[in-house]
Amino acid sequence: MMAVATYCNEFKAGMDNGKYVRYTPEQVEALERFYHECPKPSSIRRQQLIRECPILSNIEPKQIKVWFQNRRCREKQRKEALRLQAVNRKLTAMNKLLMEENDRLQKQVSQLVYENSYFRQQTQNTTLATTDASCESVVTNGQHHLTPQHLPRDASPAGLLSIAEETLTEFLSKATGTAVEWVQMPGMKPGPDSVGIVAISHGCTGVAARVCGLVGLEPTRVAEILKDRPSWFRDCRAVDVLNVLPTGNGGTIELLYMQLYAPTTLAPPRDFWLLRYTSVLDDSSLVVCERSLSNTQGGPSMPIVQHFVRAEMLPSGYLIRPCEGGGSIIHIVDHMDLEAFSVPEVLRPLYESSTILAQRATMAALRQLRQIAQEVSRSTVTGWGRRPAALRALSQRLSRGFNEALNGFTDEGWSMMGNDGLDDVTILLNSSPGKIMGANLAFANGFPVMNNAILCAKASMLLQNVPPAILLRFLREHRSEWADSNIDAYSAAALKVGSCSMPVFRVASFGGQVILPLAHTIEHEEFLEIIKLESVGPCQDNSVMPNDVFLLQHYSGVDENAVGMCSELIFAPIDAAFSDDAPLLPSGFRIIPLDSGVDASSPNRTLDLASALEVGATGSRVSGDYSGNSNSTRSVMTIAFQFPFESHLHENVASMARQYVRSIISSVQRVALALSPSHLSSHSGLRPPPGTPEAHTLACWICRSYRNYLGMELLKPSNEGSESILKTLWHHQDAIMCCTLKALPVFTFANQAGLDMLETTLVALQDITLEKIFDDHGRKTLSLEFPQIMQQGFACLQGGICLSSMGRPVSYERGIAWKVLNEEENSHCICFLFVNWSFI
């Protein structure tokens, strides 16, 4: 009623004679009721409203129109005010974080100045003092560090509380103090739209990362989410709470055993024996801190677990402070020693990089919190009627299933199968009932499933000079380049759980496949999608057919500029009517960048690492083949594919799986070579497909035809021959591309700008048809201009929008199309030039 009274006093409608009319409460109530049903009614609807509501009969239709305009304007202003208030709260919280960070940096500077002065004074004293005095000074200084806090404690509650309090102090000194020298993570700039203030350690023991940010959740909810590490940390296999002890100050002490997956087949998994301490500080901040229990601290011990490497977690945790206006300000610190000596030297950057730790653990925690906060505030339902939490669970199941197959733990029923004389592909078998119950169910009609075992074929390979994000994107969009559709169909059929009623939905063609996006996390560029690979029989309007092959696919790490980002493409065959607990057998690829280290002998070498590494008892070394230029970009790719089968056919399925994975490795090697910058920049990379002229000749034809038809030069005149023409054409600022003169034109050549515009490579360019890059309007315009191109020889295209091979819209100011003639003056192809193009 207050709102109605407000409108009675404030809402007025303009009339033709410049006067205003005041609405009654009943009229405002009727208009408001109709506004919520239709905020922007047409003139017919407004007249209908006047007829249906007698109380509005004395108001002219134009007055009703003005009222709705004013109402929409006020609603827009209200939403904008709320948005600005939220941004202001966020900026205030970020400003507080930045001020705290500035204070910490000032303390760090003061400490460095003091230490510099102290060491300078010590140097002078050492010069003046005698040898005996110097020795005595050294002994005295050494005793200064033997404080009681480093003495072993027992496993009693009092001893554990002593360790917990020490852990709390050390964690806070890292979160807000100067115990660790933090430097800004490359590529991360703080701001209201960033993930937070991200920093990595410099010059400390092990690897460490810290992130500070604002989340729209209460502190207790934040702590609850972060304690459930397997739900957001994809590398975490399990966290078992073995004991819980309450403390006198209202906190709790927990003894935990945690296992982490190995990210690749060439390294063992890690485990931790931890103490976790939860308490509330005097300023109402909630703290959850952890550290490893070892012989130096005392306390209870945990026996070494077979096949795991015991790693150490140095004081780490979460500082959660309530924020004014709701939400929490959070500091997350991860500090670990991952025992890098236990892996081959070429892989040690994975365990010695604070950047990789920040991407995979520290920032992942904050992303999870922000995603949940966003879902709570919006309460949305996404693809296939599932809420974001359900989609997150599906994505988590894909990652977990992939990691389980990759690691092949014996307690899950995995056992290794003998090889065929080569060590490039490892075969694991699993016939445990627990595993099968998750992957094979009974048919709905009562008949049992024949498949009662699972086989996994896995391998790892080193990649040189290939950006992981670009390679994974190519594998995703050009599945036919490496996958066998028959094997996809076999895997899908093996997991069918009987006949069922399949819902009919619509999907869109994309990159030679059919993809239905289920979820897309903008901040992390993470996708969860459904892929329809093929249909049996005609499939009009892209609806689902009973025998379609579907994959549930998780795709992440697509940002080419992200430092230390792991790229993953994991998929599993599903039924069109799959449920949230449907069986999943994930397979796929994982690429992790190696920050530094030794290099392979040649840029196109992508052989399996296992045959080139020699690991000793005390560490590892790399054979002579892996020495060379250390400035090249390197990454390690891990491949794992799972196949359900009947146990008595394991030999046949194993042979098929080996050959399939080896064929995939060969395809990846070919694609990696084509995508490497060194290959693309060479003239050999400019060679069109067989049956077309050499690149130098084609460049001359393009320029000559342009001059003949348009009466001007495409390139600046040069006397250096065809090689200079090709080089200038390749580096031309505008996008230039050629396509065939066929019923379905296919691109055969593009310069660097053209490849960037289409987001593709010279190899993949040949799979892109001309009609694929235009929308319906563009195709209609092109069909009208095509006869003019063939008769007149050229046509000028108005500015418009086209699509890259990744489906991204690209705008261009204007375009030119002309016919390219060969030496015999016969039509060879059509060339397009797009001026001032940019992604929208």
N, C-alpha and C positions, 0 to 999 in steps of 0.2 A: 504493500500500500504506500510505503514511503516513496518507492520508485514511481508509482502512478502520480503521487502528489508532485514529485519533482518535475515529471513531464508536463503536468498541468501548468506549472509555473514557468517552465522553460521552453517547451516545444511550441513553436508557432510556425504557421505556413504563410509564405508570401502570396499575395494576390496580385492581379494585373494592375490594380490601381495603387499599389505600393502599400496597402494596409496589411495588418496582421490579424490572425484569428487565433483565439485561445481554445484549446481542446478541453473537453470535460474529462473527468476521470474515467467514465465509462468508454468514451471514445478512444482514449489512450490505451486502455486495457484491451479493447478489441483490436486495435492496430498492433499492439505488442504481440498479442496471441497469433495474429496472422503473420507478423514479421518472423517469428521463430519457425513458422512453417515454410515461408517463402520470402527470403530477405530482399529479393529483387523481382517483384512481380511485373508482368507485362501490362500493357494498357488494358487488354481484355480482362486480365485477372483483377486489376484495380476496379474496373467497372462491375465485375462480378461481386467483389467485396462490398461495394456500395449497395448493390441489390440485396445481398444476403444479410447485411447489418443495417437495420433501419436507423440506428442511432448515427450512422454516417451519411444519411441521405442529404443532409443540409451542407455537406462539404463537397466542393467541386473536385473532379478527378485530378486536376492539375495540383490542387492542394495536397491530395493524397500522394501524388508523385513526389512533391517536395518533401513531405514528411518522411517518406522512405529514404530519400536521398540524405536528409539530415540524420536519420537514424543509422544508416550505414556509415556515415562519416563519424558519428559519435562512437560507434562500435570499433571502427578502425583506430580512432584516437585512444580508446580504452585499451585495446590490445597493444598498441605501440607504447602506451605508458607502462603497462605491465612488463613489456619486453625491456624497456629502458630501465625499469626498477631492478629487474633480474640482472641485467648487464652491470648496473651500478653496484649491486651487491657483490657480483663476481669480481669486478674491478677493485672494490674495496678489499676483498679478501686477498686478491692477488697482490695488491699494494702492500698489505700487511706481510705477506710472504716475502716480497722483494725487500722490504725494510729489514726483516729478520735476516735474510740472506746477506744484505749489505752489512749489518752488524757483525755477522759471522765472519765475513771477509775482512772487515776492519780488525777484528780480533786476530785473525790469521796473519794479517800483515804485521800487527804489533808483535805477535809471537815470533815471526821470522826475523824482525828487526832485533828483538831481544836475543834470539839464538845466534844471530850473526855477530852481535856485540860480545856475547859470551864466548863464542869460539875464537874470536879475535883476541880477547883478553887471555884466554887459555893458551893460545899460540905464543903470545908474548911471555907469559909466565913460564912456559916450557923452555923457551929460549934462555931465560935467565936462571932457571933453577938447576940444581945438580941432578944427576941421574937418579940417586936414591930418593930425592924429594919428588921427582917426577913419578917414580914408581909408586911411592906412597900416595900421591895424588890420584893416580889411576885406580889404585885399590879402593880409596875412599869414594871416588866417583862411582865405581862399580857397585859398592855396597849401597849406594843411594837408591838403586833400582830394586833391591831385594826387600820389598815391602810385604807385610803380612798377607795382603790380598792374594799373593801368588803362591802361598803355602797350600799344600793339599788339605782338603777337608774330608770329613767322613760322609757316609750316605744317610745320616740321620736327618730329620726335618730341619734341625737347626743348621746343619751343614749345607743342605740344599737351599735354604733361605739365604745363607751367606753368598752362595754362588749366584742366586737369583738377583740379589741386590747389587752385586758387582756387575752382573750382566746389564741391569737397568742403567747403572751409571755410565758404563761404557757405550751402550746404545745411544743414550741421550747426547753424549759427547760427539757422536757421529752424526746424529740427526740434526742437531742445532748448534753444535760446537765445532771445534777445530781438530778433533782427534784424527780425522782423515782429510787430506788435501783434495778437495773436490774441484773438478774443472768441468765446464759446461760440455755436455755431450755434443759432438759434431752434428750439425744439421738441426739441432733443437733450439728454438728461440722461444723464450717465455712470452706469454700474452694471454688475453682472455679466451682465445680460441684454441690454444695449444693444449696438449695433454697435461702439461704442468711444467715445473722447473726441473729439468732432468740433468743430473750430473754424474760423472764417473770418477773413479779414484785415480790418483796419480802417485805412483811410487810407494804404494803400501803392500803389505803381504796379501797374496791372493788377488781376487777380483772383487770389486765393490761398485755398487750403483745406488743412487739416491734420487727420489722423485718427491716433489712437494706439489700438492694440488688441492682443489676444492671439489667436493662431491656433495650432491643433494641428498644425503642420507644421514640419519642420526648415528652418533658414535657407536652405540651398542650394535646396531645393524652392520656397520662397517666392520667392526671387530669379528662379528659372526661370519661374515663373508670371507674375510681374509684368513681366518683360522681354517676354513675349508679349502685348503690349498689345491687339492686335486680338481676342484670345480673351475679354477681359473688358470692354473699353471699346467699347461699341456704336458710338460716333461715329468710331472709328478705322478708316480704310479700309485702310491698309497702312503697314508699317514696313520699309524696306529698309536692310539693313546694307551700306554701301558699302566700308568698310575696317575692319580690326581690327589694333590695335597692342598688343603686350604691353609692360608696363612693368617696370622693374627691381625694383620692390617686390612683384611677383607679381600685380599688377592688370592690367586690360585697358582700352584706350581704343577706342571704336567711333565711327565717323562714320555717322550715320543720316539718312535722309530719310523724313519721316512726313507722311501726308495724313489730314485729318479731313473727314468728311462735313459738308455744310451741313445743319442740322436742319430748314430750311424752304425753300420755293421762292424766297423773297424775299431771300436772302443768298448770297454765293459761299462755296465751301468754303475751308478753311485748310490751309496746309502749313507744315512746320518743317524747318530744317536744323540738326541737333543733334550735340552731342558727348556720349557716354555713358561714364562712368568707373565701373568696378567695382573695389573694393578691400576689403581686410580691415583693420580697425583693430587697435590694440594689445590691446584688450579682447576680441578675437575677434568683434566685431560686423562684419556684412557690410553694405557700403554700395554702393548703386547710385544715382548722381546724374547729372543731365542739365542741359544748358543750350543755348541757341541760339548758333550761331557767327555773328558779325556783324563788320562792319568795325571796331567798337570793340575787339573782342578779337583781331582778326587771325585767322590760320589759313586753311584752304582755304575757298573760296566755292562757292555753289551758284546757278546761274542761276535767275531767276524763271520759274515754270511758268505757262503761259497758263491763265486761268480760275481760278487760285488766288490767295488773298491770303496773303502771307508773314507769319505771326504769329511772336511771340517767346516762347520759354520761358525764364523766368528760373530761376536755380538751383533745381532741384526734385529729388525722388528718394525713395529708400526706405532707412531705417535699420533693419536687421534684427538683433536680438540674441537669442542662444539663451536659453531660459527653463529654470530649474531644474525638473526633472521632465518635460522634453520640451516641444516646441513653441517658439514664437518670440514675442517682443515686437516689434512693428513700429510705426514712425513713417512715415507717408506724407505727403509735401508736394507739392502741385501749385501752381505759380505761373506764370501766363501773362499776356501782353498780347495780346489777340485782335483788336486793331486795330478797335475798335468804330466808328471814324469811317467805315468802308467800307460800313456797312449803313444803311438808312433809320432815322431817329431813333426811330421808334416801336418798332423792334426792338432798339435798343441795350441795353436791360436784359438781353437774352439773353447779351450779350458783356461786360457790366459787372457781373454778379452773381456774387459768390463763392459764394453759396448754390447756384446752379444748377451751378457747377463742382464743388462738393462732392458734390451728388447724382449727377451724371452720370459723374464720373471718380473722385474720391478715395474716396468711400464704396463705389462699385462695385468698386474693387480689393479692399477688405477683405471685402466680401460674397462675392466670387469665392473668395477664400482660405478663408473659413469654410465655404462650401458644399463645396468640394473636401475639406477636412479632415473634415467630417461624413460625406461619402460614403466616404472611406477607412476611417473608424472603423466604419461600419455595413455597408458593402458590400451595399447593397440593390438590388433589381430592382423597377422601377415599371411603369407602364402599358404594355401591349402587349409585355411581356417585355424592355423596354429599360432599361438602366442610366441613372442620372442624367446621366452624361457624354454619353450619346447624346442625351438629351432637351435638354441644354444646347446641344449642337451644332445640333439642329433649331431651337431658339429663336434661336440666333445666325444661322442661315441665313435665317430669316424677317426678322430685323432688317436683315441685310446686303442682302438682295434688295430690301427696301423702300427702303433708303438709296440703293442704286444707281439704282433707277428714279427716285427723287426728285431726285437730282443730275444724272442723265443725262450721264455723262462720255463724251466723244467717243472716248476710247481703248477704251471698251467697245462701241462701235458705235452709240451713240445719236445721232440727228439730229433737229432740230426741224422740225415740220410747220407750214405756214402756218395762220393762224387764220381764223375765219369772220367777222371784223369786230369781235369782242369779245375782250377780253384777260383774261377771268376764268378761263378754263381753258386750260392749255398742253398741247399734244399732242407727244409724242416717238415716234419710230419706231426700231426696232432690227431689223436683218436680218443681223447679223454671224453667221458660222458658230459662233464660240465661244459666243455667247449661246444660239443655237438648240440646240447640242449639250447645253446644260444644261437646256433646257426641253422639247425634243421628241426622242423616241427612236423607233426603229422598232417597229412592232407585233411581238408575239411570233410571229404567224403569218407574218411576212415582208413584209407590206404596209407601205409607208412612210406616215408621217404627212403629212397634207396641209398643216397649218399650218407656215409657214416664216418667220414674222416676229412681232414683239411690238410692241404699241402701249401707251403709258402716257399717261393723262390725269391731270393734277395741278393743284392749286389751293391757295391759302392764304386764310384769312379771319380777321378779328379778332373775338373773342368778348368780350362785356361782362357782368360780374356773374354769370358761370356757373362754379361750381367744376369744374375739368377732370375730377376723379375721378367726380363725379356724372354729368356728361354722357357720359363714356365708358362708365360702367356701364349707363346707359340704352341707349346704342347697342348694347351687347353683349347685353343681355337682351331687347331689343325690336327685333330685326333687321327684322321685317316693317314697321316704321315708316319705314324708309329704303331697304331693299334690294329689288332686283327678283329674284325667285326664278328667272325665266327666264334672266337673265344669269348667275346663279350656276350654273345647270345647263349653260349654254353653255360657261362657262369650265372647268367640271369635265370635260365631255365632250371638250373640245379637248385636254386633257392626258392622256386615257386612253392607256395604253401597250399596249393589247391585252387579250385575255381572259386571265384568270388565276384561280386558285383562291383565293377569298376566305374568310378565317377568319370564323366566326360568333362574335360577341361580344355581350354585353348592354350596353345603354346606358340612361340614365335620362332621363326627360323633365324639362326645366327651363326655365322662362320662355318657353314656346311653341316651344322648340327641343329638340334632344336633344344633351346634352353628355356626353362621356366625359373626365373630367379625367386628364391624363397626369402632370402635375407641379404642385406647389404649394410655392413657397418662402415660408414664413411670414414670415421676417424682412423681406422686401421686398414681400410681397403680390404675388407674380408667379405667373401661371398659364400653363400650356401645356395645351391641351385639344383634343379632337376634337369637332366639331359635325356632327351629321347633320341636314341641312336638310329633306329630304323623301324620301319613298319612292314608287316606282312600283308600285302594287298593294298588297294587304294585307300588313301586317308584324306578325304576331303576336309577342308577348313581346319586342317591340323588337329583334329580331335583325336582322342586316344583310341587305338585299336587293341583288341584283346591280346595280340602277340607282340606288341611293341616292347623294345628293350629299353629299360630306364636305368639311369645311374643317379644316385644321390652324391653330389660332389661338393667338397669343401676346397676353396681356393683363397689363399692368403699370401701376404708378402708381395703385393704387386707394385708397391712404390719403388721406382728405380732409384730415387734419391735417398731413401732411408739407409742409414749406416748400420751395419750389423743385422739387418732384417733377414730372417729365415723365410724362404718361399716354399709353399707346400701346395700340392695338387693331389688330393686324396679323394677317392670315389669308391662306391660300392653298388653292385646291382640291387635293385629293389623291384617290388611289385608296384603297379600303378596305384593300388589302394593300400599302400604300406601304412602301418601304425607306428606310433612312437617307440614301441618295444619290438618292432619287426627285426628279424635276423639281419645282421650286417657283416659282410666280409670285406673290409676295406683294403684297397691296394692303392699304389700311387708313387709319387715322387716327393723328395725333400731335398732342397738345395740350401746349404749354409755357407756363407762367405767366409773365407780365411783371410784375416786381416793382414797377416805378414807371414814370412817364413820362406823356405826354399821353394824352388819352382821346378816345373818340368822342363825337359830338354827342348821341347818344341811346342809352339802355341796350339797345335791341333791334336796334342796327345791327350786322350781321355780314356786310358786303360785302367783296369781295376788296380786299386792300390795294394791289395794284399800280396800280389806277386812281386811287388817292388820294394817291400818294406822288410827290414830285419829288426825284430824286437828282442832285446836282451833282457836279462833278469833284472838289471838295475835301471833300465830305461829303454830307449830305442834309438835307432839311427836310420838314415835313409841311404839307399844305394846311390852309386855315382850317377845314375841316370837322372836323379832328381836334384841336380845342381844347375844353376843358371841364373837368369835374370830375376832378381827378387822384387822388381818393381811391377811385374805383371799382376793382373787381377786373377785370383784363384778362388775356387769354391769346391766343395765336396758334395756330390749328388748321391743320394741313397734311393734305391729302387726296391720295392717289395710288392709282390703280387701273390694273392691267395686264391686257391682253387678247391672247391668241394669235390669229393670223388668217392667212389666205392673202394674200400680198403684193399680188396684183392687186385685192384688195377693201379696200385701206387707206382709201379715201375713205368708203365706207359704214361701216366700223368706226369711223373717226374721228368721223363725225357721231353715231353711236350713243353713243360714249364721252363726247363732249361733253355730250349731252343727259342721259346717265345721271349724270355728275358734277354737272351743274347741278341735277338733281332731288335729289341727295343734299345739296347745299349748301342748297337750299330747305328740305329736311326738317330739317337740323341747325339752321337759323335758327328754324324753328317750335318745335323741341324746346328750343333754348337760351332762347327767349323764355318758354316755359312753366316752365322750371327756374329762371329768374332769381328771386332773393329778392324783388325789387321787385314782380314780377308775382304771386308767390304770396301776398304780404302784402296785395295790393289786393283789394277786394271783387269786382272783375271776375274774379279768379282763383278765386273760390268758386262760380262759376256752374256748376251741373250740366249735363249734356249736353242737347241738344235733346229736347223732349218731356217734360221734367220741370219742376217749378215753380222759380221763382226761389229763390236760396239763402235769402233772408230768410223767405219763406213756408215753405220746407222746415224751417227751424230752428224756427219756431213749431209746425208739425205734430209734430215730434219731441218737443218739450217737453210739448205738450198731451197727446199719446198716452201719454207716460211717466207723467204725473200721473193720467190716467184709469185706467190699468191697475194701477199700483203704489201709488197713493194718496199719493205724495210728489212734491216738486219735484226736477227734474233740475238746475236752475240756481237761484241765489239770485234772489229777486224783484227786479224792476227796473221803473221807470216810463218808460224811455227808448224803448220801442217795439221793433219787430222788428230794427232795426239793432243795438241793444245785445244782443238775444238772440243774434243771429248772431255777434257779436264774442265774447261770453262762451262760446258753444258752441265757437267756433274755438279758443279758448285754454284750454279745459277740460283739466285735468291727466290725465284718463283718455282712453283711445282710444275714439272714437265713430265708427262707420261704418255706412253704409246700403247695402243690396243690393236688387236687383229681386226681384219675386215671379214668377219664371219657372222653367221646368224646370231650367235651369242658371243659378242666381242670379249676377249680375255686380254688382260694387260700383259705386255711382254717386256717393257722397259720403263724405268722411271729414274730421274736423277735423285740426289740425296734429299732435296726438299720434297719431292714427290713421295719418296719412301716414308719420310717423316709425317707427311700429311695423311697417308694411308695407314700409318703405324704398322709397317710390315717390312720385309726384307726382299732382296732380289729373288731369293729362292721361293718364298711364299707368294710373291707378287703374281706368279703364273697361275695361282689358284683363284684369283680375284677377277670376277667378271665386271664389265662396265656397269651393268644395271644394278649391281650390288651396292655401289657407292652413292647412288641417287635414290631419293625418296620418290613417291608416286608423282609429285609435281615435277621433279627433275627429270624423271623418265619420260613424261609426256612432252616436256619442253625439248628434250633431246631427240625424241622421235619426230618432232616437227622440224628441227634444224638439220636432221641427218640428210634428207634429200638435197638441201642447199649445199651441204659440205661436199657431197659427191658430184654435184653439177658445177657449182661455182668454185669449189676447191677449198673453201674456208667458211667459217661462220663465227660471229661474235656472240658470246653468251652473256646474258645479264647476270649480275651478282646473285648468289643464292646460297644454299646449304647442301652439303653432301655428307656422307658418312665414311668414317675410317673403317678399316677391317675389324677394329675392336668395337664398332657400333657407336663411336663418339661423333657427335655432330661437328662439322667443320664449315665455317663460313668463308666465302671468298668474294672479293670486290667485283671482279669480272673474270671472264674466261674467253679463251680463243681456241677453236678447233680447226685443224687444217689437215688436208690429205698429204701424206708423205709418198713421194714418187721415187722409184729406184732409177738405176742408170738407163734402163730401157723406157723410162717415162711411164711405167706401169704402176698402178696403185699398190703400195706395199702395206701401209697401215694408216691409222689416224692418230694424230698427236694432239694432246690437250695441254694448255697452259693456264694455270690458275694463279691470278695476281692477288697479292696481299691476303693470303689465307691465314686463318687462326682457329684454334679450338674454342668452342663456345662453352 
